[in-house]
């Protein structure tokens, strides 16, 4: 009797496709990233949607738990515009933000250019002093500064104590511009000098056209700061309602309409509207400038 040898059984295993596994991993990663992005977007957008919907409700509906206005009361915005002083606050905010932005950018560009392209003794120390001023909060010097503007120049009750100092540069703007100007090759500046350009002409004709993204970024930063500034107008302009800005006047408007949440939200929307419009129109330049200058949040 002979033993019959049978070959061992082999268990067949499914063959995995490497390309399919890579595609599946990419899809899962895409879903996870976009889910987090949508959640973050809702986190920032939902409060804005709530304010917009409440601003279109009637007086009685704004005091209920209703989330959708019925009917839409667009007349709330007309009522806010007709509030005494509201258009004056708009004008003052535009003057403050516009003049402050122009003065800050124009006065900071030469300083940043000197710190980035000039070689002189004490340059690094000068940069350190500029950066050190960023660590000094304005509340520390508000008392002597208020006494100076009130007793020496008699300018309290106006916006001049807030606008005039911006003609002497801003530490954050100088630092941001300097970080960008350092990345511009020195060969461009040297070539302009060889061609007979002075420093001012080199700055205006060669450096500034290449620094447009950084200039746009710092201009937007400064405009947003001035438009949203509450501390400065409260200190220097609170005694004169004709010099109030929107950020400070909104607090007065809220106090006068404590139960009219629809009007308060409508006024809030009108205050936020210019900032949102400016950001959307200049979003590309803003993002490009922030990226190139190395500012990270």
Secondary structure, 3 states (H helix, E strand, C coil): CCCCCCCCCCCCCCCCCHHHHHHHHHHHHHHHHHHHHHHHHHHHHHHHHHHHHHCCCCCCHHHCCCCCCCCCCCHHHHHHHCCCCHHHHHHHHHHHHHHHHHHHHHHHHHHHHHHHHCCCCCHHHHHHHHHHHHHCCHHHCHHHHHHHHHHHCCCCCCCHHHHHHHHHCCHHHHHHHHHHHHCCCHHHHHHHHHCCCCHHHHHHHHHHHHCHHHHHHHHHHHHHHHHHCCHHHHHHCCCCHHHCCHHHHHHHHHHHCCCCHHHHHHHHHHHHHHHHHHHHHCHHHHHHHHHHHCCCC
